[in-house]
């Protein structure tokens, strides 16, 4: 079952964007392109409405819980996001046990959304 890692590419992480430079969300997306785990599709999205929480991502898959995480720093957290995505991909229902989640995901959860009914 395909797992999607949605990355908010419009996120400014609460900071002004310098004209001609990529915003924080675009930088995070670029950083994740090199480290996204096998079986995880990287998908840029316009907004995850977690603007006050820094850069945001969401992990989703059919029949699984969806998780939204914020507070992600593009320059330093891509590897930890990739590790969390790999754990999520290995969880049949999307629920990764608390102690197995990367610290970044333990501290920065924005929302947990139940699977859609089939």
Backbone as CSV, one residue per row, in Angstrom:
resi,resn,N_x,N_y,N_z,CA_x,CA_y,CA_z,C_x,C_y,C_z
1,UNK,0.849,-1.181,0.000,0.000,0.000,0.000,0.895,1.246,0.000
2,UNK,0.627,2.154,-0.885,1.469,3.337,-1.052,1.286,4.329,0.090
3,UNK,2.393,4.780,0.610,2.409,5.810,1.649,2.805,7.123,0.992
4,UNK,2.109,8.189,1.365,2.428,9.508,0.821,2.913,10.412,1.941
5,UNK,4.026,11.069,1.701,4.547,12.096,2.602,4.258,13.431,1.936
6,UNK,3.226,14.110,2.445,2.851,15.428,1.934,3.753,16.469,2.594
7,UNK,4.299,17.379,1.805,5.168,18.431,2.331,4.590,19.775,1.932
8,UNK,4.320,20.619,2.919,3.806,21.961,2.647,4.939,22.798,2.054
9,UNK,4.820,23.090,0.756,5.891,23.837,0.088,5.678,25.350,0.132
10,UNK,4.567,25.789,0.728,4.322,27.228,0.842,4.660,27.745,2.243
11,UNK,5.102,26.852,3.119,5.382,27.239,4.495,6.551,28.220,4.567
12,UNK,6.339,29.253,5.336,7.398,30.244,5.560,8.011,30.094,6.942
13,UNK,7.484,29.160,7.733,7.991,28.902,9.091,7.999,30.171,9.937
14,UNK,7.014,31.027,9.710,6.887,32.242,10.505,7.895,33.325,10.191
15,UNK,8.588,33.198,9.098,9.619,34.180,8.742,9.321,34.768,7.371
16,UNK,9.721,36.007,7.143,9.516,36.591,5.811,10.380,35.874,4.784
17,UNK,9.870,35.813,3.575,10.605,35.180,2.484,11.341,36.268,1.711
18,UNK,12.615,36.054,1.528,13.425,36.987,0.753,13.134,36.736,-0.721
19,UNK,12.809,37.797,-1.440,12.472,37.659,-2.859,13.589,36.938,-3.603
20,UNK,13.186,35.959,-4.401,14.143,35.202,-5.187,14.712,33.986,-4.477
21,UNK,14.417,33.830,-3.190,14.906,32.672,-2.440,13.746,31.753,-2.122
22,UNK,13.987,30.428,-2.047,12.898,29.504,-1.730,12.466,29.650,-0.267
23,UNK,11.177,29.468,-0.044,10.683,29.525,1.340,11.086,28.237,2.059
24,UNK,10.869,28.209,3.364,11.278,27.061,4.187,10.653,25.759,3.701
25,UNK,9.383,25.784,3.330,8.717,24.576,2.861,9.335,24.020,1.586
26,UNK,9.708,24.900,0.673,10.375,24.454,-0.560,11.736,23.833,-0.242
27,UNK,12.432,24.436,0.727,13.742,23.884,1.112,13.582,22.511,1.762
28,UNK,12.542,22.340,2.580,12.294,21.037,3.202,11.981,19.993,2.136
29,UNK,11.128,20.340,1.197,10.788,19.407,0.121,12.043,18.989,-0.638
30,UNK,12.896,19.935,-0.961,14.138,19.630,-1.674,15.033,18.701,-0.846
31,UNK,15.131,18.954,0.448,15.972,18.122,1.319,15.431,16.696,1.412
32,UNK,14.112,16.549,1.404,13.501,15.224,1.515,13.619,14.425,0.219
33,UNK,13.789,15.087,-0.900,13.899,14.373,-2.171,15.078,13.413,-2.177
34,UNK,16.111,13.734,-1.462,17.284,12.859,-1.428,17.239,11.768,-0.383
35,UNK,16.282,11.827,0.558,16.293,10.861,1.660,14.965,10.135,1.877
36,UNK,13.958,10.408,1.058,12.667,9.738,1.242,12.853,8.231,1.118
37,UNK,12.307,7.470,2.071,12.507,6.021,2.039,11.770,5.349,0.880
38,UNK,12.218,4.167,0.527,11.577,3.390,-0.522,10.132,3.099,-0.109
39,UNK,9.233,3.211,-1.066,7.828,2.955,-0.784,7.070,4.155,-0.263
40,UNK,7.760,5.277,-0.122,7.121,6.520,0.338,7.183,7.522,-0.801
41,UNK,6.010,7.964,-1.238,5.919,8.948,-2.321,5.923,10.346,-1.721
42,UNK,6.780,11.188,-2.198,6.879,12.577,-1.747,5.927,13.425,-2.576
43,UNK,5.033,14.175,-1.911,4.039,14.972,-2.630,4.014,16.397,-2.097
44,UNK,4.362,17.376,-2.932,4.265,18.771,-2.507,2.802,19.196,-2.449
45,UNK,2.440,19.959,-1.413,1.084,20.500,-1.280,1.188,21.990,-0.966
46,UNK,0.111,22.711,-1.281,0.135,24.162,-1.105,0.072,24.608,0.344
47,UNK,-0.732,23.959,1.172,-0.831,24.405,2.565,-1.424,23.301,3.418
48,UNK,-0.844,23.073,4.581,-1.390,22.123,5.546,-2.033,22.840,6.729
49,UNK,-2.137,24.163,6.656,-2.775,24.987,7.694,-2.169,24.778,9.080
50,UNK,-0.866,24.619,9.124,-0.147,24.528,10.392,0.870,25.661,10.459
51,UNK,0.484,26.813,9.933,1.398,27.938,9.725,2.131,28.388,10.984
52,UNK,1.488,28.305,12.117,2.133,28.763,13.349,3.091,27.727,13.924
53,UNK,3.191,26.560,13.296,4.007,25.466,13.824,5.279,25.210,13.031
54,UNK,5.698,26.139,12.187,6.888,25.916,11.382,6.575,25.035,10.204
55,UNK,7.571,24.467,9.564,7.319,23.606,8.411,6.485,22.406,8.831
56,UNK,5.610,21.973,7.907,4.695,20.879,8.235,4.709,19.811,7.149
57,UNK,4.468,18.571,7.598,4.317,17.428,6.706,3.128,16.607,7.196
58,UNK,2.619,15.763,6.323,1.565,14.821,6.705,1.893,13.470,6.092
59,UNK,1.669,12.424,6.870,1.849,11.054,6.392,0.476,10.427,6.254
60,UNK,0.199,9.826,5.087,-1.117,9.245,4.834,-0.995,8.027,3.933
61,UNK,-1.957,7.136,4.077,-2.079,5.965,3.205,-3.496,5.434,3.340
62,UNK,-4.014,4.815,2.295,-5.366,4.263,2.372,-5.504,3.275,3.532
63,UNK,-6.584,3.417,4.296,-6.857,2.516,5.406,-6.018,2.742,6.645
64,UNK,-5.218,3.790,6.664,-4.347,4.067,7.817,-4.698,5.424,8.435
65,UNK,-4.296,5.587,9.675,-4.390,6.895,10.318,-3.458,7.845,9.581
66,UNK,-3.862,9.109,9.495,-3.037,10.161,8.910,-2.479,11.002,10.051
67,UNK,-1.226,11.382,9.948,-0.580,12.216,10.965,-0.059,13.492,10.323
68,UNK,-0.245,14.618,11.000,0.300,15.902,10.570,1.319,16.324,11.624
69,UNK,2.500,16.707,11.175,3.579,17.140,12.068,4.039,18.531,11.661
70,UNK,4.381,19.351,12.643,4.906,20.686,12.396,6.230,20.861,13.110
71,UNK,6.726,22.083,13.107,7.972,22.382,13.815,9.199,21.762,13.180
72,UNK,9.158,21.538,11.887,10.260,20.874,11.195,11.190,21.917,10.593
73,UNK,12.467,21.734,10.795,13.482,22.644,10.276,14.083,22.038,9.010
74,UNK,13.970,22.727,7.874,14.439,22.149,6.606,15.917,21.772,6.610
75,UNK,16.733,22.576,7.250,18.176,22.373,7.182,18.668,21.223,8.053
76,UNK,17.876,20.781,9.026,18.413,19.771,9.950,17.512,18.570,10.207
77,UNK,16.258,18.598,9.792,15.330,17.542,10.197,14.927,16.560,9.103
78,UNK,15.439,16.696,7.890,14.993,15.831,6.791,15.246,14.355,7.088
79,UNK,16.387,14.018,7.634,16.696,12.610,7.920,15.741,12.038,8.964
80,UNK,15.398,12.839,9.962,14.478,12.369,11.003,13.057,12.220,10.450
81,UNK,12.647,13.116,9.565,11.341,12.984,8.906,11.331,11.709,8.071
82,UNK,12.402,11.447,7.344,12.489,10.233,6.529,12.421,8.986,7.409
83,UNK,13.086,9.007,8.548,13.034,7.867,9.471,11.614,7.645,9.982
84,UNK,10.918,8.736,10.305,9.526,8.625,10.749,8.626,8.102,9.655
85,UNK,8.873,8.517,8.421,8.077,8.040,7.285,8.299,6.545,7.071
86,UNK,9.521,6.087,7.248,9.814,4.658,7.098,9.092,3.849,8.170
87,UNK,9.068,4.359,9.394,8.340,3.659,10.478,6.849,3.618,10.163
88,UNK,6.311,4.724,9.697,4.897,4.794,9.333,4.596,3.784,8.225
89,UNK,5.458,3.714,7.221,5.252,2.789,6.105,5.224,1.338,6.590
90,UNK,5.932,1.051,7.660,5.974,-0.300,8.207,4.846,-0.630,9.160
91,UNK,3.994,0.325,9.458,2.879,0.113,10.395,1.591,-0.102,9.599
92,UNK,1.021,-1.297,9.622,-0.148,-1.593,8.785,-1.332,-0.646,8.977
93,UNK,-1.502,-0.126,10.186,-2.620,0.790,10.445,-2.172,2.244,10.525
94,UNK,-0.870,2.479,10.355,-0.332,3.828,10.432,0.047,4.271,11.831
95,UNK,-0.264,3.451,12.814,0.036,3.818,14.200,1.402,3.248,14.577
96,UNK,2.368,4.119,14.705,3.707,3.730,15.136,3.742,3.874,16.660
97,UNK,4.144,2.828,17.398,4.219,2.951,18.856,5.042,4.177,19.269
98,UNK,4.569,4.858,20.298,5.162,6.116,20.758,6.680,6.037,20.876
99,UNK,7.191,5.020,21.507,8.637,4.908,21.745,9.434,4.634,20.479
100,UNK,8.764,4.203,19.414,9.453,3.927,18.155,9.441,5.128,17.208
101,UNK,8.731,6.183,17.578,8.679,7.383,16.739,9.937,8.221,16.956
102,UNK,10.434,8.843,15.897,11.547,9.781,16.096,11.115,10.882,17.064
103,UNK,12.063,11.390,17.818,11.771,12.437,18.804,11.052,13.625,18.170
104,UNK,11.448,13.985,16.964,10.808,15.091,16.254,9.304,14.861,16.133
105,UNK,8.888,13.635,15.832,7.471,13.322,15.692,6.770,13.248,17.050
106,UNK,7.466,12.844,18.077,6.853,12.817,19.419,6.523,14.225,19.901
107,UNK,7.411,15.165,19.616,7.262,16.532,20.130,6.393,17.435,19.267
108,UNK,6.184,17.095,18.004,5.592,18.058,17.079,4.346,17.578,16.339
109,UNK,3.566,16.727,16.973,2.351,16.274,16.314,1.314,17.401,16.342
110,UNK,0.701,17.644,15.198,-0.334,18.669,15.063,-1.714,18.016,15.088
111,UNK,-1.841,16.891,14.374,-3.143,16.214,14.299,-2.960,14.745,13.959
112,UNK,-3.936,13.963,14.412,-4.038,12.544,14.065,-5.455,12.352,13.538
113,UNK,-5.579,11.868,12.315,-6.872,11.798,11.639,-7.196,10.339,11.347
114,UNK,-8.390,9.875,11.714,-8.712,8.457,11.495,-8.818,8.122,10.011
115,UNK,-8.659,6.837,9.703,-8.786,6.413,8.309,-10.207,6.669,7.790
116,UNK,-10.290,6.921,6.498,-11.607,7.065,5.872,-12.293,5.712,5.847
117,UNK,-13.574,5.717,6.045,-14.353,4.480,5.947,-14.384,4.040,4.498
118,UNK,-14.326,2.747,4.275,-14.372,2.267,2.887,-15.801,1.961,2.470
